[in-house]
């Protein structure tokens, strides 16, 4: 793993949850409130709990074993396991899990995809 990827990995691990919740709630203001967030880059696991504005029940999403695959100049995101406490969202997640989804070529994103692929490469 490159030095740059290692430093980013450390920064992700050391970022306080309170900072992530604060920043997320600034972005989601008026739409939803982010109430919990966990992200483990080593184990490829994420958990998100949010409450949509005007809704009583929170939405919870668990993502497991996600990877970014590189095939030449093309990148694909693969989400191997996902579930939610909401039936409708669980059904939607079932349709996207287990498939490699091509990441469209976005000029601002392209220079960073190689580093992201290094961080999210499949575990050996």
C-alpha positions as CSV (number, residue, x, y, z in Angstrom):
1,X,0.0,0.0,0.0
2,X,1.3,3.4,-0.9
3,X,2.3,6.0,1.7
4,X,-0.6,8.3,0.6
5,X,-3.1,5.4,0.9
6,X,-1.7,4.5,4.4
7,X,-2.1,8.1,5.6
8,X,-5.6,8.3,4.3
9,X,-6.5,5.0,6.0
10,X,-5.1,6.4,9.3
11,X,-7.0,9.6,8.9
12,X,-10.3,7.7,8.3
13,X,-9.7,5.6,11.5
14,X,-8.9,8.6,13.6
15,X,-11.7,10.8,12.5
16,X,-14.1,11.3,15.5
17,X,-17.6,10.0,15.0
18,X,-18.9,13.4,16.4
19,X,-17.1,15.2,13.6
20,X,-18.7,12.9,11.0
21,X,-22.2,13.3,12.5
22,X,-21.8,17.1,12.7
23,X,-20.6,17.5,9.0
24,X,-23.2,15.0,7.8
25,X,-26.0,16.9,9.5
26,X,-24.8,20.2,7.9
27,X,-25.0,18.6,4.5
28,X,-28.4,16.9,5.2
29,X,-30.0,19.9,6.9
30,X,-33.7,20.0,6.1
31,X,-33.7,16.5,4.6
32,X,-32.6,14.2,7.4
33,X,-30.6,13.9,10.6
34,X,-27.7,11.5,10.8
35,X,-27.8,9.9,14.2
36,X,-25.2,7.2,14.0
37,X,-22.4,6.2,11.7
38,X,-19.7,3.5,11.8
39,X,-17.1,2.8,9.1
40,X,-14.4,0.1,9.3
41,X,-12.2,0.2,6.2
42,X,-10.2,-2.9,7.2
43,X,-13.3,-5.1,7.6
44,X,-15.2,-3.3,4.8
45,X,-18.2,-2.6,7.0
46,X,-20.4,0.5,7.3
47,X,-23.5,1.3,9.4
48,X,-25.6,4.4,8.9
49,X,-28.7,5.5,11.0
50,X,-30.6,8.5,9.8
51,X,-34.0,9.9,10.5
52,X,-35.8,11.6,7.5
53,X,-37.3,15.0,8.3
54,X,-40.9,14.4,9.4
55,X,-40.5,10.7,10.0
56,X,-40.7,9.0,13.4
57,X,-38.7,5.9,12.7
58,X,-35.0,6.0,11.7
59,X,-33.6,4.2,8.7
60,X,-30.7,1.9,9.4
61,X,-28.4,0.5,6.7
62,X,-25.6,-2.1,7.1
63,X,-23.1,-2.5,4.3
64,X,-20.6,-5.4,4.3
65,X,-17.7,-6.4,2.0
66,X,-17.7,-3.5,-0.5
67,X,-14.8,-3.2,-2.9
68,X,-13.7,-1.0,-5.8
69,X,-12.4,-3.0,-8.7
70,X,-10.1,-1.7,-11.4
71,X,-10.1,-3.1,-14.9
72,X,-7.6,-1.0,-17.0
73,X,-9.0,2.5,-17.0
74,X,-12.5,1.3,-15.9
75,X,-13.6,1.1,-12.2
76,X,-16.5,-0.9,-10.8
77,X,-18.0,-0.7,-7.3
78,X,-19.2,-3.9,-5.9
79,X,-21.4,-4.2,-2.8
80,X,-21.5,-7.8,-1.7
81,X,-23.9,-7.6,1.3
82,X,-26.4,-4.9,2.4
83,X,-29.5,-4.8,4.5
84,X,-31.8,-2.3,6.1
85,X,-34.5,-2.2,8.7
86,X,-36.9,-0.9,6.1
87,X,-38.4,-3.5,3.8
88,X,-38.6,-1.2,0.8
89,X,-34.9,-0.3,1.1
90,X,-33.9,-3.9,1.8
91,X,-35.6,-4.9,-1.5
92,X,-33.8,-2.1,-3.3
93,X,-30.4,-3.1,-1.8
94,X,-31.1,-6.8,-2.9
95,X,-31.2,-5.5,-6.5
96,X,-27.8,-3.9,-6.4
97,X,-25.8,-6.3,-4.2
98,X,-23.5,-8.9,-5.8
99,X,-23.1,-6.9,-9.0
100,X,-20.2,-4.8,-10.3
101,X,-21.5,-1.3,-11.0
102,X,-19.4,0.7,-13.5
103,X,-18.4,4.1,-12.1
104,X,-19.1,6.7,-14.7
105,X,-16.2,8.9,-15.9
106,X,-16.5,12.1,-14.0
107,X,-13.5,14.4,-14.8
108,X,-13.1,15.7,-11.2
109,X,-13.3,12.1,-9.8
110,X,-11.0,10.4,-12.3
111,X,-7.6,11.4,-10.8
112,X,-8.6,10.0,-7.4
113,X,-10.1,6.6,-8.5
114,X,-6.8,4.8,-8.4
115,X,-6.2,5.8,-4.8
116,X,-9.8,4.9,-3.9
117,X,-9.3,1.5,-5.6
118,X,-6.1,1.0,-3.6
119,X,-8.0,1.7,-0.3
120,X,-11.0,-0.4,-1.3
121,X,-9.3,-3.3,-3.1
122,X,-10.6,-6.8,-2.4
123,X,-9.2,-8.4,0.8
124,X,-6.8,-11.3,0.1
